[in-house]
């Protein structure tokens, strides 16, 4: 069984360790855990991890977030991976910092990366994990916040949350999405702080 695990983000040093690149950060941590390096190929950096008889094909698109669907479509076809075996990791300002939510399908929620994937694939019926980055920014400063880097306390807190996401990815491949959601969605939930109200859907 083969799975495509896609972490969304933007390439380039200027985007490294930014909130918007949490998908890249998760896959980098997962590859490091397995002592495997990414290789630059068409439409992105890729590597393969073997886990309990499953082949996990990790992809960090090089198309920038807004054109993520091009990379996803290419590698799904090249590796002959069914859509239900694809999992996309994205950031979400509508969730509290560190909150983790897995869903089998759904709208793009205003995330341009998911929107482009859904447009290119002509469906939004594919699994995804949304990772909350919070919304502690003043009006008009959303873009700077999303493309900003974590502060030291946030980075330390998110390291533990990233470990949970990696466990979810492995569970998704081994046990399936329903059992994974049952096991992890409550664990992944982080309460919203009173000063962190719901915000409009994220835009790149």
Residue frames relative to the residue before (quaternion, step in Angstrom):
aa qw qx qy qz dx dy dz
X 1.0000 0.0000 0.0000 0.0000 0.00 0.00 0.00
X 0.1253 -0.8016 0.5832 0.0402 3.55 -0.88 0.98
X 0.1171 -0.7955 0.5942 0.0218 3.55 -1.06 0.87
X 0.2569 -0.7380 0.6025 0.1622 3.55 -1.12 0.72
X 0.0821 -0.7879 0.6103 0.0003 3.56 -0.61 1.20
X 0.0908 -0.8306 0.5492 -0.0161 3.55 -0.44 1.28
X 0.0988 -0.7703 0.6278 0.0524 3.57 -0.80 1.03
X 0.2757 -0.7923 0.5208 0.1578 3.59 -0.58 1.11
X 0.2509 0.7430 -0.5911 0.1886 3.52 -1.17 0.71
X 0.4592 -0.6524 0.5232 0.2997 3.55 -1.34 -0.01
X 0.4276 -0.7046 0.5030 0.2602 3.56 -1.00 0.79
X 0.6156 0.5553 -0.4186 0.3707 3.55 -1.28 0.45
X 0.6069 -0.6010 0.3912 0.3427 3.55 -1.09 0.78
X 0.6252 0.5758 -0.3392 0.4031 3.56 1.05 -0.71
X 0.7172 0.4245 -0.2384 0.4986 3.58 1.21 -0.49
X 0.4577 0.7094 -0.4406 0.3052 3.57 1.24 -0.19
X 0.8482 0.1057 -0.1194 0.5050 3.58 -1.01 0.93
X 0.4348 0.6572 -0.4995 0.3599 3.58 1.06 0.65
X 0.6668 -0.5114 0.3596 0.4056 3.55 -1.25 0.40
X 0.6552 0.5379 -0.3020 0.4361 3.57 1.00 -0.87
X 0.7048 0.4647 -0.2513 0.4734 3.58 1.21 -0.52
X 0.2623 0.7980 -0.5134 0.1756 3.60 1.15 0.40
X 0.5923 0.5698 -0.3693 0.4338 3.61 1.11 -0.57
X 0.6393 0.5025 -0.3084 0.4935 3.57 1.01 -0.84
X 0.6567 0.5407 -0.3117 0.4233 3.57 0.90 -0.97
X 0.6393 0.5249 -0.3183 0.4631 3.57 1.00 -0.85
X 0.7068 0.4572 -0.2794 0.4620 3.59 0.80 -0.95
X 0.6003 0.5438 -0.3607 0.4624 3.60 1.07 -0.64
X 0.6658 0.4981 -0.2968 0.4696 3.58 0.96 -0.89
X 0.6519 0.5179 -0.3115 0.4580 3.57 1.00 -0.80
X 0.6589 0.4960 -0.3042 0.4767 3.58 0.98 -0.82
X 0.6435 0.5245 -0.3164 0.4589 3.56 1.00 -0.85
X 0.6185 0.5572 -0.3269 0.4473 3.56 1.03 -0.83
X 0.7425 0.3758 -0.1995 0.5173 3.58 1.09 -0.76
X 0.4106 -0.7379 0.4406 0.3047 3.57 1.37 0.11
X 0.4812 0.6286 -0.4427 0.4210 3.54 1.01 0.96
X 0.2806 -0.7743 0.5487 0.1438 3.57 -1.02 0.82
X 0.4810 -0.6428 0.5139 0.3023 3.55 -1.20 0.59
X 0.2026 -0.7475 0.6226 0.1121 3.52 -1.23 0.65
X 0.4125 -0.7089 0.5149 0.2494 3.58 -0.89 0.93
X 0.0816 0.7800 -0.6137 0.0917 3.54 -0.77 1.10
X 0.7641 -0.3488 0.2412 0.4862 3.58 -1.24 -0.19
X 0.8611 0.0916 -0.1159 0.4866 3.55 -0.93 1.00
X 0.8517 -0.0892 0.0386 0.5149 3.63 1.10 0.17
X 0.5139 -0.5839 0.5187 0.3549 3.52 -1.40 -0.03
X 0.0570 -0.8286 0.5560 -0.0310 3.56 -0.81 1.02
X 0.0763 0.7524 -0.6542 -0.0042 3.52 -1.37 0.34
X 0.3066 -0.7512 0.5563 0.1795 3.58 -1.25 0.37
X 0.1086 -0.7745 0.6223 0.0337 3.52 -1.05 0.89
X 0.2619 -0.7501 0.5892 0.1471 3.57 -0.95 0.89
X 0.0851 0.8025 -0.5837 0.0897 3.58 -0.76 1.05
X 0.8448 -0.1748 0.0681 0.5011 3.56 -0.57 1.25
X 0.7688 -0.3799 0.1824 0.4810 3.54 0.84 1.04
X 0.6371 0.4947 -0.3291 0.4910 3.57 1.29 0.02
X 0.2864 -0.7316 0.5919 0.1801 3.55 -1.13 0.72
X 0.1248 -0.7922 0.5965 0.0311 3.56 -0.58 1.20
X 0.1495 -0.7883 0.5956 0.0381 3.54 -0.56 1.24
X 0.1648 -0.8202 0.5455 0.0509 3.58 -0.34 1.29
X 0.0519 -0.8152 0.5763 -0.0249 3.56 -0.87 1.02
X 0.0704 -0.7392 0.6688 0.0356 3.53 -1.00 1.00
X 0.3188 -0.7909 0.4846 0.1948 3.62 -0.13 1.23
X 0.3021 -0.7460 0.5682 0.1715 3.55 -1.12 0.75
X 0.4911 0.7011 -0.3879 0.3418 3.56 1.32 0.18
X 0.4347 -0.6310 0.4669 0.4415 3.57 1.35 -0.25
X 0.6973 -0.5307 0.2943 0.3814 3.53 -1.16 0.73
X 0.6991 0.5279 -0.2899 0.3854 3.58 0.79 -1.02
X 0.7526 0.3137 -0.1900 0.5469 3.59 1.23 -0.36
X 0.1990 0.8370 -0.4897 0.1413 3.58 1.18 0.55
X 0.5950 0.6128 -0.3615 0.3739 3.58 1.06 -0.67
X 0.5922 0.5799 -0.3691 0.4204 3.59 1.10 -0.61
X 0.6845 0.4689 -0.2779 0.4841 3.57 0.93 -0.91
X 0.6497 0.5300 -0.3170 0.4433 3.56 0.91 -0.91
X 0.6774 0.4992 -0.2913 0.4550 3.57 0.85 -0.98
X 0.6492 0.5294 -0.3189 0.4434 3.57 0.95 -0.88
X 0.7491 0.4185 -0.2379 0.4550 3.60 0.76 -1.03
X 0.5569 0.5647 -0.3980 0.4610 3.60 1.15 -0.45
X 0.7030 0.4624 -0.2616 0.4729 3.55 0.91 -0.97
X 0.6654 0.5246 -0.3112 0.4303 3.57 0.87 -0.95
X 0.7627 0.3539 -0.1846 0.5089 3.58 0.95 -0.90
X 0.3621 -0.7665 0.4628 0.2592 3.57 1.35 0.02
X 0.3190 0.7508 -0.4999 0.2911 3.55 0.87 1.06
X 0.4213 -0.7071 0.5011 0.2674 3.62 -0.77 0.95
X 0.6363 -0.5843 0.3535 0.3587 3.55 -1.08 0.78
X 0.6544 0.5263 -0.3204 0.4383 3.59 1.00 -0.75
X 0.6657 0.4694 -0.2961 0.4988 3.58 1.29 -0.23
X 0.5593 0.5621 -0.4072 0.4531 3.56 1.23 0.40
X 0.0605 -0.7792 0.6237 0.0100 3.55 -1.06 0.84
X 0.1560 -0.8031 0.5727 0.0523 3.57 -0.75 1.11
X 0.2054 -0.7773 0.5883 0.0871 3.59 -0.91 1.00
X 0.0718 0.8200 -0.5591 0.0992 3.59 -0.63 1.14
X 0.4954 -0.6124 0.5265 0.3199 3.53 -1.38 0.28
X 0.0639 -0.8006 0.5955 0.0195 3.58 -1.20 0.52
X 0.2741 -0.7791 0.5415 0.1572 3.60 -0.59 1.11
X 0.5901 0.5792 -0.3734 0.4207 3.60 1.23 -0.22
X 0.6721 0.4320 -0.2905 0.5265 3.59 1.31 -0.11
X 0.5769 -0.5877 0.4346 0.3645 3.59 -1.10 0.66
X 0.6672 -0.5074 0.3674 0.4029 3.56 -1.18 0.56
X 0.8427 0.1804 -0.1581 0.4820 3.55 -0.79 1.08
X 0.5035 0.6346 -0.4429 0.3843 3.58 1.22 -0.08
X 0.1570 -0.7997 0.5782 0.0379 3.57 -0.97 0.91
X 0.0356 0.8160 -0.5728 0.0694 3.57 -0.73 1.04
X 0.1556 -0.7806 0.6019 0.0645 3.55 -0.78 1.10
X 0.0019 -0.7846 0.6196 -0.0234 3.55 -1.06 0.85
X 0.4875 -0.6816 0.4568 0.2986 3.63 -1.04 0.68
X 0.7765 -0.0528 0.0557 0.6254 3.58 1.25 -0.41
X 0.2431 0.7924 -0.5450 0.1267 3.59 -1.24 -0.10
X 0.6653 -0.4774 0.3801 0.4301 3.54 -1.33 0.00
X 0.6087 -0.5615 0.4075 0.3848 3.56 -1.27 0.19
X 0.3292 -0.7858 0.4751 0.2200 3.61 1.25 -0.25
X 0.6753 -0.4942 0.2940 0.4618 3.57 1.19 0.46
X 0.5256 0.6184 -0.4195 0.4067 3.58 1.29 0.04
X 0.4162 -0.7583 0.4455 0.2309 3.58 -0.49 1.20
X 0.6052 0.5573 -0.3559 0.4432 3.58 1.12 -0.58
X 0.6752 0.4660 -0.2833 0.4967 3.57 0.89 -0.92
X 0.6228 0.5522 -0.3407 0.4371 3.57 1.02 -0.80
X 0.6857 0.4761 -0.2936 0.4657 3.59 0.91 -0.88
X 0.6134 0.5349 -0.3468 0.4662 3.58 1.03 -0.75
X 0.6757 0.4988 -0.2926 0.4572 3.58 0.88 -0.96
X 0.6438 0.5221 -0.3176 0.4605 3.58 1.04 -0.77
X 0.6917 0.4779 -0.2785 0.4643 3.58 0.84 -0.97
X 0.7337 0.4035 -0.2310 0.4954 3.60 0.96 -0.84
X 0.3399 -0.7701 0.4667 0.2712 3.59 1.33 -0.25
X 0.7265 0.2950 -0.2494 0.5683 3.55 1.08 0.79
X 0.2338 -0.7418 0.6005 0.1857 3.55 -1.26 0.44
X 0.4490 0.6869 -0.4404 0.3642 3.55 1.29 0.43
X 0.4945 0.6021 -0.4893 0.3918 3.55 0.38 1.23
X 0.5649 -0.6362 0.4109 0.3275 3.60 -1.05 0.76
X 0.0224 0.7879 -0.6152 0.0181 3.53 -1.18 0.64
X 0.2171 -0.7174 0.6414 0.1637 3.54 -1.33 0.45
X 0.1690 -0.7684 0.6123 0.0774 3.55 -0.79 1.09
X 0.1400 -0.7845 0.6018 0.0534 3.56 -0.89 0.97
X 0.3930 -0.7527 0.4840 0.2117 3.55 -0.61 1.16
X 0.1365 -0.7803 0.6059 0.0734 3.54 -0.98 0.91
X 0.5366 -0.6430 0.3935 0.3793 3.56 1.31 0.12
X 0.2728 -0.7603 0.5685 0.1557 3.55 -1.32 0.02
X 0.2899 0.7884 -0.4913 0.2300 3.55 1.04 0.80
X 0.4508 0.6451 -0.4890 0.3762 3.54 0.53 1.22
X 0.5077 -0.6421 0.4784 0.3180 3.55 -1.17 0.58
X 0.6914 -0.4828 0.3419 0.4147 3.55 -1.25 0.41
X 0.8030 0.2615 -0.2166 0.4897 3.54 -0.87 1.00
X 0.6824 0.4885 -0.2794 0.4665 3.59 1.28 -0.17
X 0.2920 0.8061 -0.4795 0.1872 3.58 1.24 0.31
X 0.6734 0.5064 -0.3134 0.4381 3.58 0.83 -0.95
X 0.6606 0.5013 -0.3093 0.4655 3.59 0.91 -0.88
X 0.6362 0.5280 -0.3244 0.4595 3.56 1.07 -0.75
X 0.6875 0.4922 -0.2829 0.4528 3.56 0.80 -1.05
X 0.7480 0.3731 -0.2083 0.5078 3.57 0.98 -0.83
X 0.5074 0.6514 -0.4125 0.3847 3.57 1.30 0.17
X 0.5160 -0.6427 0.4751 0.3080 3.55 -1.27 0.39
X 0.5921 -0.5679 0.4431 0.3614 3.54 -1.25 0.50
X 0.3762 -0.6632 0.5715 0.3032 3.57 -1.11 0.52
X 0.7323 -0.4628 0.2603 0.4263 3.61 -1.20 0.32
X 0.6706 0.4937 -0.3039 0.4627 3.59 0.95 -0.83
X 0.6403 0.5181 -0.3175 0.4698 3.58 1.00 -0.83
X 0.6575 0.5271 -0.3119 0.4388 3.56 0.93 -0.92
X 0.6515 0.5049 -0.3113 0.4730 3.57 1.00 -0.81
X 0.6572 0.5082 -0.3023 0.4674 3.57 0.97 -0.88
X 0.6982 0.4894 -0.2795 0.4414 3.57 0.88 -0.93
X 0.5369 0.6227 -0.4079 0.3969 3.60 1.14 -0.45
X 0.6668 0.4841 -0.2946 0.4840 3.58 1.00 -0.83
X 0.6503 0.5128 -0.3167 0.4624 3.58 1.02 -0.77
X 0.6167 0.5477 -0.3402 0.4517 3.58 1.06 -0.73
X 0.6110 0.5512 -0.3453 0.4512 3.59 1.06 -0.70
X 0.6325 0.5201 -0.3215 0.4754 3.57 1.08 -0.76
X 0.6428 0.5245 -0.3214 0.4565 3.58 0.96 -0.85
X 0.6345 0.5248 -0.3287 0.4626 3.59 0.96 -0.80
X 0.6414 0.5051 -0.3159 0.4834 3.60 1.00 -0.80
X 0.6362 0.5280 -0.3233 0.4605 3.59 1.04 -0.73
X 0.6282 0.5342 -0.3301 0.4593 3.57 1.01 -0.81
X 0.6661 0.4958 -0.2962 0.4720 3.57 0.91 -0.92
X 0.6546 0.5108 -0.3049 0.4665 3.58 0.98 -0.87
X 0.6030 0.5668 -0.3437 0.4439 3.57 1.04 -0.81
X 0.7052 0.4587 -0.2596 0.4743 3.57 0.90 -0.95
X 0.7542 0.4152 -0.2175 0.4599 3.59 0.92 -0.85
X 0.8159 0.2701 -0.1100 0.4992 3.59 0.88 -0.99
X 0.5378 -0.6248 0.4104 0.3898 3.60 1.20 -0.35
X 0.6511 -0.5783 0.3401 0.3550 3.52 -1.20 0.53
X 0.6445 0.5395 -0.3479 0.4155 3.62 0.91 -0.78
X 0.6860 0.4618 -0.2832 0.4857 3.58 0.86 -0.92
X 0.6256 0.5389 -0.3351 0.4539 3.58 1.07 -0.71
X 0.6573 0.4959 -0.3127 0.4735 3.59 0.92 -0.86
X 0.6467 0.5227 -0.3161 0.4568 3.58 0.97 -0.83
X 0.7181 0.4661 -0.2447 0.4552 3.56 0.96 -0.90
X 0.8301 0.3192 -0.1087 0.4441 3.57 0.91 -0.91
X 0.5838 0.6264 -0.4027 0.3235 3.63 0.97 -0.61
X 0.6463 0.4896 -0.3290 0.4841 3.61 1.05 -0.65
X 0.6307 0.5286 -0.3246 0.4663 3.57 1.04 -0.79
X 0.7076 0.4919 -0.2590 0.4362 3.54 1.00 -0.86
X 0.5737 0.6254 -0.3837 0.3640 3.58 1.18 -0.37
X 0.0889 -0.7604 0.6427 0.0286 3.53 -1.04 0.92
X 0.4683 -0.6897 0.4630 0.3009 3.64 -0.74 0.95
X 0.4752 -0.6569 0.5065 0.2935 3.54 -1.16 0.68
X 0.3966 -0.6877 0.5436 0.2726 3.62 -0.86 0.86
X 0.6264 -0.5762 0.3671 0.3754 3.57 -1.10 0.68
X 0.7162 0.4399 -0.2577 0.4766 3.59 1.04 -0.71
X 0.6538 0.4806 -0.3063 0.4978 3.56 1.29 0.12
X 0.0219 -0.8534 0.5208 -0.0063 3.63 0.51 1.17
X 0.6607 -0.4797 0.3712 0.4423 3.58 -1.22 0.27
X 0.1879 -0.7972 0.5694 0.0705 3.56 -1.02 0.83
X 0.6342 -0.4943 0.3979 0.4418 3.59 -1.21 0.21
X 0.6453 -0.5307 0.3738 0.4029 3.56 -1.19 0.50
X 0.5706 -0.6413 0.4164 0.2997 3.51 -1.11 0.84
X 0.0866 -0.7592 0.6415 0.0682 3.53 -1.17 0.67
X 0.4984 -0.6569 0.4719 0.3121 3.58 -1.08 0.71
